[in-house]
Amino acid sequence: MSDTTEIVERYQQMVYAICLTHTGCRGDAEDAFQEVFLTYHRKQPVCHDEEHRKAWLIRTTLMVARRLATSSWRTRVGPLPEVAAPEAYRVGIEEFDDLFRALTALPDDYRTVIHLFYFEDLPIAQIAALLGQAPGAVKTRLSRGRTMLRAALVKEDCRV
């Protein structure tokens, strides 16, 4: 088994989850996922340890997902009239669908720190290092993101 195949198997869930929370669409998440691992395969980055490799993959995934989400193609082109827009991702459990919708609706800075903290179990210091920010800024974004997420979920709960 090649090195790239092992890396894909080890980190595929993490990379796909980041892609999905930043694009909100399966098709776009799959495109970003493929681009991340294709970039890894082409560049073969020299990583000193697994934490360094994980950090490289997270930074690359965030960059690719953001670039895809803000591309001029995506902002200027709409779906064809006879073709429906791609269906938004659904987990299948109503509470998780609500949480996913609320998470993807957050601004990018808040969504990123919440995902890395809660879903990837990274400590604040490591998130700060990955994003090139001060730990205090990460704590602030995490706190504000939680507040926004809570408000969105309460609002969602009131509509039901």
GROMACS elastic network, one bead per residue, 0.5 to 0.9 nm:
[ bonds ]
;  ai    aj funct       b0    kb
    1     4     6  0.84097   500
    1     5     6  0.64490   500
    1     6     6  0.69379   500
    2     5     6  0.52774   500
    2     6     6  0.64667   500
    2     7     6  0.88078   500
    3     6     6  0.52198   500
    3     7     6  0.62784   500
    3     8     6  0.87048   500
    3    41     6  0.88437   500
    4     7     6  0.50431   500
    4     8     6  0.61103   500
    4     9     6  0.86005   500
    4    37     6  0.78613   500
    4    40     6  0.75894   500
    4    41     6  0.60362   500
    4    44     6  0.84261   500
    5     8     6  0.51009   500
    5     9     6  0.62075   500
    5    10     6  0.85996   500
    6     9     6  0.51575   500
    6    10     6  0.61222   500
    6    11     6  0.86415   500
    7    10     6  0.50632   500
    7    11     6  0.60122   500
    7    12     6  0.79074   500
    7    37     6  0.86161   500
    8    11     6  0.54016   500
    8    12     6  0.52276   500
    8    13     6  0.89192   500
    8    15     6  0.89803   500
    8    37     6  0.69377   500
    9    12     6  0.55941   500
    9    13     6  0.83037   500
   10    13     6  0.78970   500
   10    14     6  0.87138   500
   11    14     6  0.54291   500
   11    15     6  0.61795   500
   11    16     6  0.85534   500
   11    54     6  0.78500   500
   11    57     6  0.83127   500
   12    15     6  0.52817   500
   12    16     6  0.59647   500
   12    17     6  0.84217   500
   12    33     6  0.80859   500
   12    37     6  0.89750   500
   13    16     6  0.52352   500
   13    17     6  0.59862   500
   13    18     6  0.86022   500
   14    17     6  0.52450   500
   14    18     6  0.63147   500
   14    19     6  0.86558   500
   14    58     6  0.82760   500
   14   119     6  0.83359   500
   14   120     6  0.71130   500
   15    18     6  0.52756   500
   15    19     6  0.61628   500
   15    20     6  0.85902   500
   15    32     6  0.89168   500
   15    33     6  0.64124   500
   15    36     6  0.80446   500
   15    57     6  0.73481   500
   15    58     6  0.70298   500
   15    61     6  0.63752   500
   15    62     6  0.89706   500
   16    20     6  0.59656   500
   16    21     6  0.85626   500
   16    29     6  0.65542   500
   16    30     6  0.72169   500
   16    32     6  0.82030   500
   16    33     6  0.57839   500
   16    61     6  0.86845   500
   17    20     6  0.50768   500
   17    21     6  0.61388   500
   17    22     6  0.85649   500
   17    29     6  0.82932   500
   17   115     6  0.85978   500
   17   119     6  0.85406   500
   18    21     6  0.52981   500
   18    22     6  0.62172   500
   18    23     6  0.86019   500
   18    29     6  0.83453   500
   18    33     6  0.89663   500
   18    58     6  0.79818   500
   18    61     6  0.69673   500
   18    62     6  0.71403   500
   18    65     6  0.79687   500
   18   112     6  0.80267   500
   18   115     6  0.72730   500
   18   116     6  0.83908   500
   19    22     6  0.52948   500
   19    23     6  0.60322   500
   19    24     6  0.80186   500
   19    25     6  0.88532   500
   19    26     6  0.87891   500
   19    28     6  0.78861   500
   19    30     6  0.76298   500
   19    31     6  0.88483   500
   19    32     6  0.62622   500
   19    33     6  0.64739   500
   19    61     6  0.66876   500
   19    62     6  0.73747   500
   19    64     6  0.82642   500
   19    65     6  0.56062   500
   19    66     6  0.88338   500
   20    23     6  0.52640   500
   20    24     6  0.52420   500
   20    25     6  0.62908   500
   20    26     6  0.65068   500
   20    28     6  0.77452   500
   20    30     6  0.80734   500
   20    32     6  0.88433   500
   20    33     6  0.89516   500
   20    65     6  0.84358   500
   20    89     6  0.80780   500
   20   104     6  0.85264   500
   21    24     6  0.54896   500
   21    25     6  0.83763   500
   21    29     6  0.82807   500
   21   100     6  0.75502   500
   21   103     6  0.71067   500
   21   104     6  0.54834   500
   21   111     6  0.76315   500
   21   112     6  0.84452   500
   21   115     6  0.79468   500
   22    25     6  0.86492   500
   22    29     6  0.79600   500
   22    62     6  0.78298   500
   22    65     6  0.59993   500
   22    66     6  0.69014   500
   22    69     6  0.73360   500
   22   104     6  0.64911   500
   22   108     6  0.72630   500
   22   111     6  0.76840   500
   22   112     6  0.79708   500
   23    26     6  0.79333   500
   23    27     6  0.89316   500
   23    28     6  0.61674   500
   23    29     6  0.59763   500
   23    32     6  0.87361   500
   23    65     6  0.64308   500
   23    66     6  0.78279   500
   23    68     6  0.76319   500
   23    69     6  0.58270   500
   23   104     6  0.76986   500
   24    28     6  0.77781   500
   24    29     6  0.73836   500
   24    88     6  0.63359   500
   24    89     6  0.63863   500
   24   100     6  0.85632   500
   24   101     6  0.81372   500
   24   104     6  0.61079   500
   24   105     6  0.87977   500
   25    28     6  0.54683   500
   25    29     6  0.60136   500
   25    30     6  0.85725   500
   25    86     6  0.70885   500
   25    87     6  0.70863   500
   25    88     6  0.52485   500
   25    89     6  0.55904   500
   26    30     6  0.60066   500
   26    31     6  0.85608   500
   26    86     6  0.82244   500
   26    87     6  0.81090   500
   26    88     6  0.72460   500
   26    89     6  0.60244   500
   27    30     6  0.51733   500
   27    31     6  0.62787   500
   27    32     6  0.87114   500
   27    86     6  0.77299   500
   28    31     6  0.50183   500
   28    32     6  0.61619   500
   28    33     6  0.84577   500
   28    65     6  0.83060   500
   28    68     6  0.75226   500
   28    69     6  0.82973   500
   29    32     6  0.51186   500
   29    33     6  0.59581   500
   29    34     6  0.85939   500
   29    65     6  0.74942   500
   30    34     6  0.61758   500
   30    35     6  0.85747   500
   31    34     6  0.52914   500
   31    35     6  0.62583   500
   31    36     6  0.87635   500
   31    68     6  0.87559   500
   32    35     6  0.50202   500
   32    36     6  0.61729   500
   32    37     6  0.88234   500
   32    61     6  0.73542   500
   32    64     6  0.60222   500
   32    65     6  0.58017   500
   32    68     6  0.72278   500
   33    36     6  0.52841   500
   33    37     6  0.65722   500
   33    38     6  0.86056   500
   33    61     6  0.74491   500
   33    64     6  0.85090   500
   33    65     6  0.84462   500
   34    37     6  0.54271   500
   34    38     6  0.59589   500
   34    39     6  0.84562   500
   35    39     6  0.59537   500
   35    40     6  0.84866   500
   35    61     6  0.85936   500
   35    64     6  0.73601   500
   36    39     6  0.51782   500
   36    40     6  0.62510   500
   36    41     6  0.87146   500
   36    57     6  0.74107   500
   36    60     6  0.64412   500
   36    61     6  0.58701   500
   36    64     6  0.68933   500
   37    41     6  0.60497   500
   37    42     6  0.85043   500
   37    57     6  0.84299   500
   38    41     6  0.50336   500
   38    42     6  0.61056   500
   38    43     6  0.85225   500
   39    42     6  0.51425   500
   39    43     6  0.59577   500
   39    44     6  0.80663   500
   39    60     6  0.85159   500
   40    43     6  0.53678   500
   40    44     6  0.55044   500
   40    45     6  0.67895   500
   40    57     6  0.79339   500
   40    60     6  0.87949   500
   41    44     6  0.53798   500
   41    45     6  0.84466   500
   42    45     6  0.86914   500
   43    46     6  0.88398   500
   44    47     6  0.88850   500
   45    53     6  0.81265   500
   45    56     6  0.83128   500
   46    53     6  0.82487   500
   47    50     6  0.72410   500
   47    51     6  0.84749   500
   47    52     6  0.56120   500
   47    53     6  0.53768   500
   47    56     6  0.82743   500
   48    51     6  0.82007   500
   48    52     6  0.61668   500
   48    53     6  0.76154   500
   49    52     6  0.53537   500
   49    53     6  0.64503   500
   49    54     6  0.87876   500
   50    54     6  0.60105   500
   50    55     6  0.84541   500
   51    54     6  0.50437   500
   51    55     6  0.60727   500
   51    56     6  0.85504   500
   52    55     6  0.50769   500
   52    56     6  0.61545   500
   52    57     6  0.86561   500
   53    56     6  0.50501   500
   53    57     6  0.62113   500
   53    58     6  0.86408   500
   54    57     6  0.51132   500
   54    58     6  0.61394   500
   54    59     6  0.86303   500
   55    58     6  0.50950   500
   55    59     6  0.61175   500
   55    60     6  0.84532   500
   55   126     6  0.87753   500
   55   130     6  0.63101   500
   56    59     6  0.52929   500
   56    60     6  0.60417   500
   56    61     6  0.84394   500
   56   130     6  0.84204   500
   57    60     6  0.51041   500
   57    61     6  0.58780   500
   57    62     6  0.84955   500
   58    61     6  0.50695   500
   58    62     6  0.61198   500
   58    63     6  0.85486   500
   58   116     6  0.89035   500
   58   130     6  0.78856   500
   59    62     6  0.52406   500
   59    63     6  0.61888   500
   59    64     6  0.86695   500
   59   130     6  0.67109   500
   59   131     6  0.74873   500
   60    63     6  0.50774   500
   60    64     6  0.60893   500
   60    65     6  0.85012   500
   61    64     6  0.51756   500
   61    65     6  0.59675   500
   61    66     6  0.83794   500
   62    65     6  0.52299   500
   62    66     6  0.59688   500
   62    67     6  0.84131   500
   62   112     6  0.80624   500
   63    66     6  0.52647   500
   63    67     6  0.60514   500
   63    68     6  0.85862   500
   64    67     6  0.51002   500
   64    68     6  0.61317   500
   64    69     6  0.85735   500
   65    68     6  0.51163   500
   65    69     6  0.60531   500
   65    70     6  0.85973   500
   66    69     6  0.50238   500
   66    70     6  0.60778   500
   66    71     6  0.83122   500
   66   108     6  0.83001   500
   67    70     6  0.53204   500
   67    71     6  0.57837   500
   68    71     6  0.52312   500
   68    72     6  0.88639   500
   68    73     6  0.88247   500
   68    74     6  0.76000   500
   69    72     6  0.89584   500
   69    74     6  0.68386   500
   69    75     6  0.82906   500
   70    73     6  0.83341   500
   70    74     6  0.67292   500
   70    75     6  0.67776   500
   71    74     6  0.53645   500
   71    75     6  0.64439   500
   71    76     6  0.87112   500
   72    75     6  0.51136   500
   72    76     6  0.59135   500
   72    77     6  0.81719   500
   73    76     6  0.54305   500
   73    77     6  0.57251   500
   74    77     6  0.56933   500
   74    78     6  0.76770   500
   75    78     6  0.79742   500
   77    80     6  0.89650   500
   78    81     6  0.87546   500
   78    85     6  0.81880   500
   79    82     6  0.82848   500
   79    83     6  0.64330   500
   79    84     6  0.65871   500
   79    85     6  0.55645   500
   79    86     6  0.85446   500
   80    83     6  0.51694   500
   80    84     6  0.72604   500
   80    85     6  0.80824   500
   81    84     6  0.72453   500
   83    86     6  0.88597   500
   84    87     6  0.80805   500
   85    88     6  0.86683   500
   86    89     6  0.89606   500
   87    90     6  0.84568   500
   88   101     6  0.88943   500
   89    97     6  0.81987   500
   89   100     6  0.83611   500
   89   101     6  0.86621   500
   90    93     6  0.80504   500
   90    94     6  0.87381   500
   90    96     6  0.82451   500
   90    97     6  0.56408   500
   90   100     6  0.79415   500
   90   101     6  0.87164   500
   91    94     6  0.77774   500
   91    96     6  0.61968   500
   91    97     6  0.54924   500
   91   100     6  0.79873   500
   92    95     6  0.87656   500
   92    96     6  0.74070   500
   92    97     6  0.66044   500
   93    96     6  0.53552   500
   93    97     6  0.60751   500
   93    98     6  0.86757   500
   94    97     6  0.50166   500
   94    98     6  0.61955   500
   94    99     6  0.86171   500
   95    98     6  0.51488   500
   95    99     6  0.62263   500
   95   100     6  0.86485   500
   96   100     6  0.59828   500
   96   101     6  0.84755   500
   97   100     6  0.50886   500
   97   101     6  0.61093   500
   97   102     6  0.85228   500
   98   101     6  0.51877   500
   98   102     6  0.61258   500
   98   103     6  0.85141   500
   98   153     6  0.69704   500
   98   156     6  0.72453   500
   98   157     6  0.87283   500
   99   102     6  0.51141   500
   99   103     6  0.59993   500
   99   104     6  0.85989   500
   99   149     6  0.80896   500
   99   152     6  0.88086   500
   99   153     6  0.69393   500
  100   103     6  0.50070   500
  100   104     6  0.60942   500
  100   105     6  0.84861   500
  101   104     6  0.52965   500
  101   105     6  0.61592   500
  101   106     6  0.89273   500
  102   105     6  0.51371   500
  102   106     6  0.66324   500
  102   148     6  0.86454   500
  102   149     6  0.60735   500
  102   150     6  0.86955   500
  102   152     6  0.58971   500
  102   153     6  0.65808   500
  102   156     6  0.85319   500
  103   106     6  0.54761   500
  103   107     6  0.88186   500
  103   110     6  0.89046   500
  103   111     6  0.62343   500
  103   114     6  0.84764   500
  103   115     6  0.85647   500
  103   145     6  0.89697   500
  103   149     6  0.65815   500
  103   152     6  0.88138   500
  104   107     6  0.79469   500
  104   108     6  0.83902   500
  104   111     6  0.69470   500
  105   108     6  0.86461   500
  105   111     6  0.82561   500
  105   149     6  0.87927   500
  105   152     6  0.87745   500
  106   109     6  0.81697   500
  106   110     6  0.63346   500
  106   111     6  0.55921   500
  106   145     6  0.73404   500
  106   148     6  0.73276   500
  106   149     6  0.73227   500
  107   110     6  0.56710   500
  107   111     6  0.61394   500
  107   112     6  0.86700   500
  107   145     6  0.84820   500
  108   111     6  0.50740   500
  108   112     6  0.60088   500
  108   113     6  0.87627   500
  109   112     6  0.53964   500
  109   113     6  0.66098   500
  109   114     6  0.87983   500
  109   141     6  0.71668   500
  109   145     6  0.85608   500
  110   113     6  0.54739   500
  110   114     6  0.61559   500
  110   115     6  0.85255   500
  110   138     6  0.88082   500
  110   141     6  0.55048   500
  110   142     6  0.63872   500
  110   143     6  0.88532   500
  110   144     6  0.73989   500
  110   146     6  0.83559   500
  110   148     6  0.88785   500
  111   114     6  0.52595   500
  111   115     6  0.60136   500
  111   116     6  0.85713   500
  111   141     6  0.89751   500
  111   142     6  0.86755   500
  111   145     6  0.70103   500
  112   115     6  0.52254   500
  112   116     6  0.61438   500
  112   117     6  0.85055   500
  113   116     6  0.51645   500
  113   117     6  0.59149   500
  113   118     6  0.83937   500
  113   124     6  0.85987   500
  113   127     6  0.70587   500
  113   128     6  0.89080   500
  113   131     6  0.89844   500
  113   138     6  0.68206   500
  113   139     6  0.87236   500
  113   141     6  0.69835   500
  113   142     6  0.60135   500
  113   145     6  0.81628   500
  114   117     6  0.51840   500
  114   118     6  0.58729   500
  114   119     6  0.77194   500
  114   141     6  0.83080   500
  114   142     6  0.59446   500
  114   145     6  0.68733   500
  114   146     6  0.76149   500
  115   118     6  0.54805   500
  115   119     6  0.51919   500
  115   120     6  0.66985   500
  115   121     6  0.86165   500
  116   119     6  0.57321   500
  116   121     6  0.63961   500
  116   122     6  0.58469   500
  116   123     6  0.84708   500
  116   124     6  0.89716   500
  116   127     6  0.69590   500
  117   120     6  0.59269   500
  117   121     6  0.50232   500
  117   122     6  0.50627   500
  117   123     6  0.64698   500
  117   124     6  0.71116   500
  117   127     6  0.75615   500
  117   142     6  0.82447   500
  118   121     6  0.53362   500
  118   122     6  0.75864   500
  119   122     6  0.82303   500
  122   125     6  0.82166   500
  122   126     6  0.62875   500
  122   127     6  0.63906   500
  123   126     6  0.54138   500
  123   127     6  0.63490   500
  123   128     6  0.86921   500
  124   127     6  0.50628   500
  124   128     6  0.60707   500
  124   129     6  0.86081   500
  124   135     6  0.61978   500
  124   136     6  0.87969   500
  124   138     6  0.66424   500
  124   139     6  0.70239   500
  125   128     6  0.51044   500
  125   129     6  0.62747   500
  125   130     6  0.86999   500
  125   134     6  0.82314   500
  125   135     6  0.56758   500
  125   138     6  0.84077   500
  126   129     6  0.50130   500
  126   130     6  0.61002   500
  126   131     6  0.85807   500
  126   135     6  0.85822   500
  127   130     6  0.50431   500
  127   131     6  0.61139   500
  127   132     6  0.82846   500
  127   133     6  0.81820   500
  127   135     6  0.78617   500
  127   138     6  0.72824   500
  128   131     6  0.52803   500
  128   132     6  0.57170   500
  128   134     6  0.56474   500
  128   135     6  0.51906   500
  128   136     6  0.85003   500
  128   137     6  0.79203   500
  128   138     6  0.60670   500
  129   132     6  0.50483   500
  129   133     6  0.64326   500
  129   134     6  0.77470   500
  129   135     6  0.81234   500
  130   133     6  0.78768   500
  131   134     6  0.88049   500
  131   138     6  0.88682   500
  133   136     6  0.82392   500
  133   137     6  0.64542   500
  133   138     6  0.69255   500
  134   137     6  0.52789   500
  134   138     6  0.65909   500
  134   139     6  0.88600   500
  135   138     6  0.50581   500
  135   139     6  0.62054   500
  135   140     6  0.86131   500
  136   139     6  0.50459   500
  136   140     6  0.61380   500
  136   141     6  0.86143   500
  137   140     6  0.50437   500
  137   141     6  0.61492   500
  137   142     6  0.84710   500
  138   141     6  0.51072   500
  138   142     6  0.59851   500
  138   143     6  0.85173   500
  139   142     6  0.50119   500
  139   143     6  0.60882   500
  139   144     6  0.85495   500
  140   143     6  0.51308   500
  140   144     6  0.60757   500
  140   145     6  0.83135   500
  141   144     6  0.50906   500
  141   145     6  0.57036   500
  141   146     6  0.83484   500
  142   145     6  0.50445   500
  142   146     6  0.60984   500
  142   147     6  0.86254   500
  143   146     6  0.52103   500
  143   147     6  0.63410   500
  143   148     6  0.87665   500
  144   147     6  0.50289   500
  144   148     6  0.61988   500
  144   149     6  0.85293   500
  145   148     6  0.50596   500
  145   149     6  0.59785   500
  145   150     6  0.84318   500
  146   150     6  0.59488   500
  146   151     6  0.84755   500
  147   150     6  0.51230   500
  147   151     6  0.61523   500
  147   152     6  0.86043   500
  148   151     6  0.51149   500
  148   152     6  0.61379   500
  148   153     6  0.86109   500
  149   152     6  0.51105   500
  149   153     6  0.61416   500
  149   154     6  0.85780   500
  150   153     6  0.51507   500
  150   154     6  0.61016   500
  150   155     6  0.84972   500
  151   154     6  0.51492   500
  151   155     6  0.60551   500
  151   156     6  0.84985   500
  152   155     6  0.50587   500
  152   156     6  0.60521   500
  152   157     6  0.85226   500
  153   157     6  0.60020   500
  153   158     6  0.85811   500
  154   158     6  0.62047   500
  154   159     6  0.88195   500
  155   158     6  0.51582   500
  155   159     6  0.65470   500
  156   159     6  0.53370   500
  156   160     6  0.68923   500
  157   160     6  0.55496   500
